[in-house]
Amino acid sequence: MVSKTRLFDAFGELIYAVAISDGMVQQEEIDSLHKILRGHPWAKEIQWSFDYEHRKQNALMETYNKALDTFKEYGPTKEYAYLIEVLEEVAAASDGVEKKEGILISNFQKSLRAHFVEFLDTNQLRKEDH
């Protein structure tokens, strides 16, 4: 089972992946993240993880896949709605959402949703549509 701390570490990883997807992390994206996280109970963990990935210059898809695997293992949580808002705001911070950033956010949403639907279907936890 993934801990809540690890979940929020993965938030920072995915935010980094979106920020770097257009080639580099812009200062406006960093500033936007600081502003967005202000007051969030897990801000320190999210920021630490983002900073770690940025400092190490980890590969985009490696970081993205690591975060996605964590979310799949953690399971559904309403925190993902907040994460999507953060991703969109960080992406928009530097001259609007670039195509690569938008695609990564969209692919994340689709992949996570597909995983949870497959889990429900596999475990016969979803009602059949009639």
C-alpha positions in Angstrom: 0.0 0.0 0.0 1.3 3.4 -0.9 1.5 5.9 1.9 -0.1 9.4 1.8 3.4 10.9 1.9 4.4 8.9 -1.2 1.2 10.0 -2.9 2.1 13.6 -2.5 5.7 13.0 -3.5 4.2 11.6 -6.8 2.2 14.9 -7.2 5.6 16.7 -7.3 6.9 14.3 -9.8 4.0 14.7 -12.1 4.0 18.5 -11.8 7.7 18.4 -12.7 7.0 16.1 -15.7 4.4 18.6 -17.0 6.7 21.6 -16.4 9.6 20.0 -18.2 7.5 18.6 -21.1 8.0 21.7 -23.2 11.8 21.4 -22.9 12.6 23.3 -19.7 11.1 24.4 -16.4 10.4 28.1 -16.6 10.6 30.4 -13.5 7.0 31.4 -14.0 6.0 27.7 -13.5 8.1 27.5 -10.3 6.5 30.7 -9.0 3.0 29.5 -9.9 3.6 26.3 -8.1 4.8 28.1 -4.9 1.6 30.3 -5.1 -0.8 27.4 -5.7 0.7 25.2 -2.9 0.4 27.9 -0.3 -1.8 26.6 2.5 -2.0 23.0 1.2 -1.4 20.6 4.1 1.1 18.6 2.0 2.7 21.5 0.3 6.2 20.7 1.7 6.2 17.2 0.4 4.9 18.2 -3.1 7.4 21.0 -3.3 10.3 18.9 -2.1 9.6 16.2 -4.7 9.2 18.7 -7.5 12.5 20.4 -6.5 14.3 17.0 -6.3 13.2 16.0 -9.8 14.2 19.4 -11.1 17.6 19.4 -9.4 18.4 15.9 -10.7 17.0 16.8 -14.2 15.3 13.4 -14.3 13.9 12.2 -17.6 10.4 13.2 -18.4 8.8 9.8 -19.1 10.7 8.1 -16.3 9.3 10.6 -13.9 5.8 10.6 -15.4 5.6 6.8 -15.3 6.9 6.6 -11.7 4.2 9.0 -10.6 1.5 7.2 -12.6 2.5 3.9 -11.1 2.2 5.4 -7.6 -1.3 6.8 -8.4 -2.5 3.5 -9.8 -1.2 1.6 -6.7 -2.7 4.2 -4.3 -6.1 4.0 -5.9 -8.9 6.5 -6.3 -8.8 9.7 -4.2 -10.5 13.1 -4.6 -7.0 14.6 -4.3 -6.6 14.0 -8.1 -9.0 16.8 -8.8 -6.7 19.2 -7.0 -3.7 17.7 -8.8 -5.3 18.4 -12.2 -5.9 22.0 -11.2 -2.3 22.4 -10.2 -1.1 20.8 -13.4 -3.2 23.1 -15.5 -2.2 26.3 -13.6 1.5 25.4 -13.7 1.3 24.7 -17.4 -0.5 27.9 -18.1 1.9 30.0 -16.0 4.4 30.5 -18.9 2.6 31.9 -22.0 -0.4 29.5 -21.7 -0.6 25.7 -21.9 1.9 24.4 -24.6 0.7 21.5 -26.7 3.1 19.0 -25.1 1.9 20.0 -21.6 -1.7 19.7 -22.6 -1.1 16.3 -24.1 0.7 15.0 -21.0 -2.1 16.2 -18.7 -4.7 14.7 -21.0 -2.8 11.4 -21.2 -2.5 11.3 -17.5 -6.2 11.7 -16.9 -7.0 9.1 -19.6 -4.5 6.6 -18.3 -5.5 6.9 -14.7 -9.2 6.7 -15.5 -8.7 3.6 -17.7 -6.7 1.9 -15.0 -9.5 2.4 -12.4 -12.3 1.3 -14.8 -10.3 -1.8 -15.7 -9.8 -2.5 -12.0 -13.5 -2.2 -11.4 -14.4 -4.4 -14.4 -11.8 -7.1 -13.6 -13.0 -7.3 -10.0 -16.7 -7.2 -11.1 -17.3 -4.1 -9.1 -19.0 -2.0 -11.8 -22.7 -2.3 -12.7 -23.3 -3.3 -16.3 -25.0 -0.6 -18.4 -28.4 -1.6 -19.6 
